[in-house]
């Protein structure tokens, strides 16, 4: 299940899920190189969850995301 506050791995980058856009059914987030993303949940499901935090702010400040 995809949730806000998850740290996921996308190839060599780490990403944090920051929100969900109900209008377009897209998940929003940020990569550890500073780029933002919007993508469908089908794509996110294939990226492994590294850590999970109660809020996306905590996830962005985590040691897993800063790697």
C-alpha positions, 0 to 999 in steps of 0.5 A: 500500500502506498502512503505519504511518508514512505521512503522508496528506492528508484534505481540509484535515487531515493524518493519520498511520497509527499501527497496524493492528487485526488483529481488526477489520481497521481502520487506526488513526491520528491527525489533526494536530488531535489526534483519533484515527481507526479506518477501513477500508483502502478509505477510506485508499487514496483519501487521497494519501500526502504522506510516509513514515517508518519509525515513526509517532513520526517521522511525527507529529514531521515537518514535513509533519504539523505543517502 
